[in-house]
Amino acid sequence: MMEITDLEAIESLGHLLAYYKSDLEYIAQFNLFRNNQINAEDYLTEPNSGFQKFINEFKIARNIKKKRVKELMVFIKDSKLLEDTRGVDAFAEEIKNNKLTHKGKVMTVLASKIFFLNQPDKIIPMDSLNKKPFGLKGNEYSDFKIKINEFINENSKILSTYLDNVRDYLTKIENSVNIKMDFEKYRINRFTDKYLWAKGRKLR
């Protein structure tokens, strides 16, 4: 069992608060795009929470084949896999097979971060740092998801206790955006992600 220290929790809560609003704005903008309330060009170039800014900030722009970002957006909009929380690995294969990834590689990190936009209270995006504490070397989201679920099940009470310290701040931020989801699960997931990311960074 992975022990969460007070100092690690404080650092992770700091990261959570720093990016909580911008993450929710990315999600809200994605919802507008998927629901045909904003066109692809406007979504791509929106300066505060558009798709280009998202892929830059989440460090996945390099995973996308040059000059194929708009094609990826069209593919995302039409994909039925995004509604299935078990579909991350299959989606990663699909975008590779459609020649949308850099050097034709399977980009599971890219796929998981797109899934996060669509199902933020169910999906924790995977990257090289937040899978490190689990000792995972492979590229399968399904393996990562098993470890994540185990971690949350083992630590749900302590995670919630730490989150209680910033609950009022999180609620104010949540009320500032027009999104419907299970915010209790979302908070746990985002805090878990920030904790594992910070821990993984120290293991480099």
CYANA upper distance limits for C-alpha pairs under 8 A (distance plus 0.5 A):
  1 MET  CA    151 PHE  CA      8.32
  1 MET  CA    154 GLU  CA      8.01
  2 MET  CA    151 PHE  CA      8.13
  4 ILE  CA      8 GLU  CA      6.97
  4 ILE  CA      9 ALA  CA      7.15
  5 THR  CA      9 ALA  CA      6.71
  6 ASP  CA     10 ILE  CA      6.62
  7 LEU  CA     11 GLU  CA      6.73
  8 GLU  CA     12 SER  CA      6.66
  8 GLU  CA    195 TYR  CA      7.55
  8 GLU  CA    198 ALA  CA      8.36
  8 GLU  CA    199 LYS  CA      8.27
  9 ALA  CA     13 LEU  CA      6.54
  9 ALA  CA    162 TYR  CA      7.53
  9 ALA  CA    195 TYR  CA      7.33
 10 ILE  CA     14 GLY  CA      6.76
 11 GLU  CA     15 HIS  CA      7.03
 11 GLU  CA    195 TYR  CA      8.42
 11 GLU  CA    198 ALA  CA      8.31
 12 SER  CA     16 LEU  CA      6.61
 12 SER  CA    191 PHE  CA      7.20
 12 SER  CA    194 LYS  CA      5.79
 12 SER  CA    195 TYR  CA      5.46
 12 SER  CA    198 ALA  CA      7.27
 13 LEU  CA     17 LEU  CA      6.64
 13 LEU  CA    163 LEU  CA      8.15
 13 LEU  CA    166 VAL  CA      8.42
 13 LEU  CA    191 PHE  CA      7.27
 13 LEU  CA    194 LYS  CA      8.16
 14 GLY  CA     18 ALA  CA      6.64
 15 HIS  CA     19 TYR  CA      6.89
 15 HIS  CA    194 LYS  CA      6.94
 16 LEU  CA     20 TYR  CA      6.15
 16 LEU  CA    190 ARG  CA      7.35
 16 LEU  CA    191 PHE  CA      6.66
 16 LEU  CA    194 LYS  CA      6.85
 17 LEU  CA     21 LYS  CA      8.22
 17 LEU  CA    170 LEU  CA      7.93
 19 TYR  CA     23 ASP  CA      6.48
 20 TYR  CA     24 LEU  CA      6.85
 20 TYR  CA    170 LEU  CA      8.10
 20 TYR  CA    173 ILE  CA      7.96
 21 LYS  CA     25 GLU  CA      6.71
 21 LYS  CA    173 ILE  CA      6.48
 21 LYS  CA    174 GLU  CA      8.10
 22 SER  CA     26 TYR  CA      6.74
 22 SER  CA     49 SER  CA      7.75
 23 ASP  CA     27 ILE  CA      6.89
 24 LEU  CA     28 ALA  CA      6.63
 24 LEU  CA    174 GLU  CA      8.12
 24 LEU  CA    177 VAL  CA      7.58
 24 LEU  CA    179 ILE  CA      8.50
 25 GLU  CA     29 GLN  CA      6.61
 25 GLU  CA     49 SER  CA      6.42
 25 GLU  CA    177 VAL  CA      7.45
 26 TYR  CA     30 PHE  CA      6.68
 26 TYR  CA     49 SER  CA      5.43
 26 TYR  CA     50 GLY  CA      7.33
 26 TYR  CA     51 PHE  CA      8.30
 26 TYR  CA     54 PHE  CA      7.23
 26 TYR  CA    117 LEU  CA      7.71
 27 ILE  CA     31 ASN  CA      6.74
 27 ILE  CA    117 LEU  CA      5.52
 27 ILE  CA    118 ASN  CA      7.61
 27 ILE  CA    120 PRO  CA      8.09
 28 ALA  CA     32 LEU  CA      6.96
 28 ALA  CA    177 VAL  CA      7.71
 28 ALA  CA    178 ASN  CA      7.24
 28 ALA  CA    179 ILE  CA      6.69
 29 GLN  CA     33 PHE  CA      6.97
 29 GLN  CA     43 TYR  CA      7.75
 29 GLN  CA     49 SER  CA      6.94
 29 GLN  CA     50 GLY  CA      7.19
 30 PHE  CA     34 ARG  CA      6.69
 30 PHE  CA     43 TYR  CA      8.28
 30 PHE  CA     50 GLY  CA      8.40
 30 PHE  CA     51 PHE  CA      8.19
 30 PHE  CA    117 LEU  CA      7.02
 30 PHE  CA    118 ASN  CA      7.80
 31 ASN  CA     35 ASN  CA      6.50
 31 ASN  CA    118 ASN  CA      7.68
 32 LEU  CA     36 ASN  CA      6.73
 32 LEU  CA     37 GLN  CA      5.37
 32 LEU  CA     38 ILE  CA      6.22
 33 PHE  CA     37 GLN  CA      6.29
 33 PHE  CA     38 ILE  CA      5.51
 33 PHE  CA     39 ASN  CA      6.90
 33 PHE  CA     40 ALA  CA      7.51
 33 PHE  CA     43 TYR  CA      7.09
 33 PHE  CA     77 LYS  CA      8.27
 34 ARG  CA     77 LYS  CA      6.15
 38 ILE  CA     42 ASP  CA      6.99
 38 ILE  CA     43 TYR  CA      6.82
 39 ASN  CA     43 TYR  CA      6.63
 40 ALA  CA     44 LEU  CA      6.46
 40 ALA  CA     70 LYS  CA      7.77
 40 ALA  CA     73 MET  CA      7.67
 40 ALA  CA     74 VAL  CA      8.24
 41 GLU  CA     45 THR  CA      6.76
 42 ASP  CA     46 GLU  CA      6.17
 42 ASP  CA     50 GLY  CA      8.24
 43 TYR  CA     50 GLY  CA      5.54
 43 TYR  CA     51 PHE  CA      6.49
 44 LEU  CA     50 GLY  CA      5.71
 44 LEU  CA     51 PHE  CA      5.14
 44 LEU  CA     52 GLN  CA      5.86
 44 LEU  CA     53 LYS  CA      8.50
 44 LEU  CA     70 LYS  CA      8.20
 45 THR  CA     50 GLY  CA      6.16
 45 THR  CA     51 PHE  CA      7.48
 45 THR  CA     52 GLN  CA      6.84
 45 THR  CA     53 LYS  CA      8.32
 46 GLU  CA     50 GLY  CA      4.80
 46 GLU  CA     51 PHE  CA      7.98
 46 GLU  CA     53 LYS  CA      8.46
 47 PRO  CA     53 LYS  CA      7.48
 48 ASN  CA     53 LYS  CA      7.66
 49 SER  CA     53 LYS  CA      6.71
 49 SER  CA     54 PHE  CA      7.03
 50 GLY  CA     54 PHE  CA      6.72
 51 PHE  CA     55 ILE  CA      6.69
 52 GLN  CA     56 ASN  CA      6.69
 52 GLN  CA     61 ALA  CA      8.28
 53 LYS  CA     57 GLU  CA      6.55
 54 PHE  CA     58 PHE  CA      6.44
 55 ILE  CA     59 LYS  CA      6.32
 55 ILE  CA     60 ILE  CA      5.55
 55 ILE  CA     61 ALA  CA      5.41
 56 ASN  CA     60 ILE  CA      6.85
 56 ASN  CA     61 ALA  CA      5.97
 58 PHE  CA    113 LYS  CA      8.35
 60 ILE  CA     64 ILE  CA      7.63
 60 ILE  CA    109 VAL  CA      8.14
 60 ILE  CA    110 LEU  CA      6.28
 62 ARG  CA    102 HIS  CA      7.50
 63 ASN  CA    101 THR  CA      6.24
 63 ASN  CA    102 HIS  CA      5.65
 63 ASN  CA    107 MET  CA      7.07
 63 ASN  CA    110 LEU  CA      7.21
 64 ILE  CA     68 ARG  CA      7.38
 64 ILE  CA     69 VAL  CA      7.14
 64 ILE  CA    100 LEU  CA      6.49
 64 ILE  CA    101 THR  CA      4.92
 64 ILE  CA    102 HIS  CA      5.54
 65 LYS  CA     69 VAL  CA      7.82
 65 LYS  CA     99 LYS  CA      8.02
 65 LYS  CA    100 LEU  CA      5.78
 65 LYS  CA    101 THR  CA      5.13
 65 LYS  CA    102 HIS  CA      4.72
 65 LYS  CA    103 LYS  CA      7.61
 65 LYS  CA    104 GLY  CA      8.46
 66 LYS  CA    102 HIS  CA      7.74
 68 ARG  CA     72 LEU  CA      6.70
 68 ARG  CA    100 LEU  CA      6.61
 69 VAL  CA     73 MET  CA      6.81
 69 VAL  CA    100 LEU  CA      8.33
 70 LYS  CA     74 VAL  CA      6.91
 71 GLU  CA     75 PHE  CA      6.72
 71 GLU  CA    100 LEU  CA      8.08
 72 LEU  CA     76 ILE  CA      6.58
 72 LEU  CA     95 ILE  CA      8.12
 72 LEU  CA    100 LEU  CA      6.84
 73 MET  CA     77 LYS  CA      6.72
 74 VAL  CA     78 ASP  CA      6.90
 75 PHE  CA     79 SER  CA      6.52
 76 ILE  CA     82 LEU  CA      8.28
 80 LYS  CA     84 ASP  CA      8.24
 81 LEU  CA     87 GLY  CA      6.03
 81 LEU  CA     88 VAL  CA      8.24
 81 LEU  CA     90 ALA  CA      8.22
 81 LEU  CA     91 PHE  CA      6.91
 82 LEU  CA     87 GLY  CA      7.28
 82 LEU  CA     88 VAL  CA      8.20
 82 LEU  CA     91 PHE  CA      8.20
 82 LEU  CA    115 PHE  CA      6.54
 82 LEU  CA    118 ASN  CA      7.34
 83 GLU  CA     87 GLY  CA      8.44
 83 GLU  CA    118 ASN  CA      8.24
 83 GLU  CA    119 GLN  CA      8.22
 85 THR  CA    115 PHE  CA      8.41
 85 THR  CA    119 GLN  CA      8.27
 85 THR  CA    122 LYS  CA      7.63
 85 THR  CA    123 ILE  CA      7.50
 86 ARG  CA    142 SER  CA      7.91
 87 GLY  CA     91 PHE  CA      6.43
 88 VAL  CA     92 ALA  CA      6.68
 88 VAL  CA    108 THR  CA      7.66
 88 VAL  CA    111 ALA  CA      6.48
 88 VAL  CA    112 SER  CA      6.36
 88 VAL  CA    115 PHE  CA      7.45
 88 VAL  CA    141 TYR  CA      7.01
 88 VAL  CA    142 SER  CA      8.41
 89 ASP  CA     93 GLU  CA      6.90
 89 ASP  CA    108 THR  CA      6.88
 89 ASP  CA    111 ALA  CA      8.05
 89 ASP  CA    140 GLU  CA      6.92
 89 ASP  CA    141 TYR  CA      6.47
 89 ASP  CA    142 SER  CA      7.68
 90 ALA  CA     94 GLU  CA      6.73
 91 PHE  CA     95 ILE  CA      6.77
 91 PHE  CA    111 ALA  CA      6.85
 92 ALA  CA     96 LYS  CA      6.84
 92 ALA  CA    106 VAL  CA      6.27
 92 ALA  CA    107 MET  CA      6.22
 92 ALA  CA    108 THR  CA      5.72
 92 ALA  CA    110 LEU  CA      8.06
 92 ALA  CA    111 ALA  CA      5.72
 93 GLU  CA     97 ASN  CA      6.59
 93 GLU  CA    106 VAL  CA      6.39
 93 GLU  CA    107 MET  CA      8.44
 94 GLU  CA     98 ASN  CA      6.65
 95 ILE  CA     99 LYS  CA      6.98
 95 ILE  CA    100 LEU  CA      5.98
 95 ILE  CA    101 THR  CA      7.05
 95 ILE  CA    106 VAL  CA      8.34
 96 LYS  CA    100 LEU  CA      6.28
 96 LYS  CA    101 THR  CA      5.93
 96 LYS  CA    104 GLY  CA      6.09
 96 LYS  CA    105 LYS  CA      6.52
 96 LYS  CA    106 VAL  CA      6.04
 96 LYS  CA    107 MET  CA      7.89
 97 ASN  CA    104 GLY  CA      8.12
 99 LYS  CA    104 GLY  CA      6.40
100 LEU  CA    104 GLY  CA      7.71
101 THR  CA    105 LYS  CA      6.54
101 THR  CA    106 VAL  CA      7.76
101 THR  CA    107 MET  CA      7.40
107 MET  CA    111 ALA  CA      6.91
108 THR  CA    112 SER  CA      6.52
108 THR  CA    126 MET  CA      8.27
108 THR  CA    139 ASN  CA      6.93
108 THR  CA    140 GLU  CA      7.52
108 THR  CA    141 TYR  CA      7.31
109 VAL  CA    113 LYS  CA      6.79
109 VAL  CA    125 PRO  CA      7.51
109 VAL  CA    126 MET  CA      5.92
109 VAL  CA    127 ASP  CA      6.01
110 LEU  CA    114 ILE  CA      6.90
111 ALA  CA    115 PHE  CA      6.72
112 SER  CA    116 PHE  CA      6.60
112 SER  CA    123 ILE  CA      8.00
112 SER  CA    124 ILE  CA      7.97
112 SER  CA    125 PRO  CA      5.37
112 SER  CA    126 MET  CA      6.53
112 SER  CA    141 TYR  CA      8.03
113 LYS  CA    117 LEU  CA      7.12
113 LYS  CA    124 ILE  CA      8.42
113 LYS  CA    125 PRO  CA      5.39
113 LYS  CA    126 MET  CA      7.66
114 ILE  CA    118 ASN  CA      7.27
115 PHE  CA    119 GLN  CA      6.50
115 PHE  CA    120 PRO  CA      8.06
115 PHE  CA    123 ILE  CA      7.16
115 PHE  CA    125 PRO  CA      8.10
116 PHE  CA    120 PRO  CA      5.14
116 PHE  CA    121 ASP  CA      8.44
116 PHE  CA    122 LYS  CA      8.16
116 PHE  CA    123 ILE  CA      5.65
116 PHE  CA    124 ILE  CA      6.77
116 PHE  CA    125 PRO  CA      6.37
119 GLN  CA    123 ILE  CA      6.41
120 PRO  CA    124 ILE  CA      7.75
120 PRO  CA    186 TYR  CA      6.90
121 ASP  CA    181 MET  CA      7.10
121 ASP  CA    182 ASP  CA      6.50
121 ASP  CA    183 PHE  CA      7.36
121 ASP  CA    185 LYS  CA      6.02
121 ASP  CA    186 TYR  CA      4.72
121 ASP  CA    189 ASN  CA      7.48
122 LYS  CA    185 LYS  CA      7.95
122 LYS  CA    186 TYR  CA      7.81
122 LYS  CA    189 ASN  CA      8.30
123 ILE  CA    189 ASN  CA      8.20
124 ILE  CA    189 ASN  CA      6.64
124 ILE  CA    190 ARG  CA      7.72
124 ILE  CA    193 ASP  CA      7.09
125 PRO  CA    193 ASP  CA      8.20
126 MET  CA    130 ASN  CA      6.99
126 MET  CA    131 LYS  CA      7.27
126 MET  CA    141 TYR  CA      7.71
126 MET  CA    144 PHE  CA      7.92
127 ASP  CA    131 LYS  CA      6.96
128 SER  CA    132 LYS  CA      7.03
129 LEU  CA    133 PRO  CA      8.31
129 LEU  CA    196 LEU  CA      7.81
129 LEU  CA    197 TRP  CA      5.69
129 LEU  CA    198 ALA  CA      8.28
129 LEU  CA    199 LYS  CA      8.37
129 LEU  CA    200 GLY  CA      5.08
129 LEU  CA    201 ARG  CA      6.32
130 ASN  CA    193 ASP  CA      7.07
130 ASN  CA    194 LYS  CA      8.43
130 ASN  CA    196 LEU  CA      5.12
130 ASN  CA    197 TRP  CA      4.70
130 ASN  CA    198 ALA  CA      8.15
130 ASN  CA    199 LYS  CA      8.00
130 ASN  CA    200 GLY  CA      6.02
131 LYS  CA    135 GLY  CA      7.29
131 LYS  CA    136 LEU  CA      6.31
131 LYS  CA    144 PHE  CA      7.25
131 LYS  CA    196 LEU  CA      7.77
131 LYS  CA    197 TRP  CA      8.37
131 LYS  CA    200 GLY  CA      7.67
132 LYS  CA    136 LEU  CA      6.50
132 LYS  CA    137 LYS  CA      8.33
132 LYS  CA    196 LEU  CA      8.40
132 LYS  CA    200 GLY  CA      5.61
132 LYS  CA    203 LEU  CA      7.75
133 PRO  CA    196 LEU  CA      7.10
133 PRO  CA    199 LYS  CA      7.13
133 PRO  CA    200 GLY  CA      6.01
133 PRO  CA    203 LEU  CA      8.10
134 PHE  CA    147 LYS  CA      7.47
136 LEU  CA    144 PHE  CA      7.96
140 GLU  CA    144 PHE  CA      7.26
141 TYR  CA    145 LYS  CA      6.50
142 SER  CA    146 ILE  CA      6.94
143 ASP  CA    147 LYS  CA      7.15
144 PHE  CA    148 ILE  CA      6.63
145 LYS  CA    149 ASN  CA      6.54
146 ILE  CA    150 GLU  CA      6.76
147 LYS  CA    151 PHE  CA      6.63
148 ILE  CA    152 ILE  CA      6.71
149 ASN  CA    153 ASN  CA      6.54
150 GLU  CA    154 GLU  CA      6.61
151 PHE  CA    155 ASN  CA      6.57
152 ILE  CA    156 SER  CA      5.68
152 ILE  CA    188 ILE  CA      8.46
152 ILE  CA    192 THR  CA      8.00
155 ASN  CA    159 LEU  CA      6.52
156 SER  CA    160 SER  CA      6.61
156 SER  CA    188 ILE  CA      8.24
157 LYS  CA    161 THR  CA      6.67
158 ILE  CA    162 TYR  CA      6.77
159 LEU  CA    163 LEU  CA      6.71
159 LEU  CA    188 ILE  CA      7.21
159 LEU  CA    191 PHE  CA      8.10
159 LEU  CA    192 THR  CA      8.28
160 SER  CA    164 ASP  CA      6.68
160 SER  CA    188 ILE  CA      7.50
161 THR  CA    165 ASN  CA      7.85
162 TYR  CA    166 VAL  CA      8.30
163 LEU  CA    167 ARG  CA      6.42
163 LEU  CA    187 ARG  CA      8.25
163 LEU  CA    188 ILE  CA      8.38
163 LEU  CA    191 PHE  CA      8.44
166 VAL  CA    170 LEU  CA      6.81
167 ARG  CA    171 THR  CA      6.59
168 ASP  CA    172 LYS  CA      6.85
169 TYR  CA    173 ILE  CA      6.94
170 LEU  CA    174 GLU  CA      6.62
171 THR  CA    175 ASN  CA      6.62
172 LYS  CA    176 SER  CA      7.02
173 ILE  CA    177 VAL  CA      7.74
174 GLU  CA    179 ILE  CA      8.45
181 MET  CA    186 TYR  CA      8.42
182 ASP  CA    186 TYR  CA      6.76
183 PHE  CA    187 ARG  CA      6.46
184 GLU  CA    188 ILE  CA      7.02
185 LYS  CA    189 ASN  CA      6.61
186 TYR  CA    190 ARG  CA      6.56
187 ARG  CA    191 PHE  CA      6.50
188 ILE  CA    192 THR  CA      6.50
189 ASN  CA    193 ASP  CA      6.62
190 ARG  CA    194 LYS  CA      6.69
191 PHE  CA    195 TYR  CA      6.57
192 THR  CA    196 LEU  CA      6.63
193 ASP  CA    197 TRP  CA      6.48
194 LYS  CA    198 ALA  CA      6.59
195 TYR  CA    199 LYS  CA      6.66
196 LEU  CA    200 GLY  CA      6.34
197 TRP  CA    201 ARG  CA      6.61
198 ALA  CA    202 LYS  CA      7.23
199 LYS  CA    203 LEU  CA      7.22
200 GLY  CA    204 ARG  CA      7.26
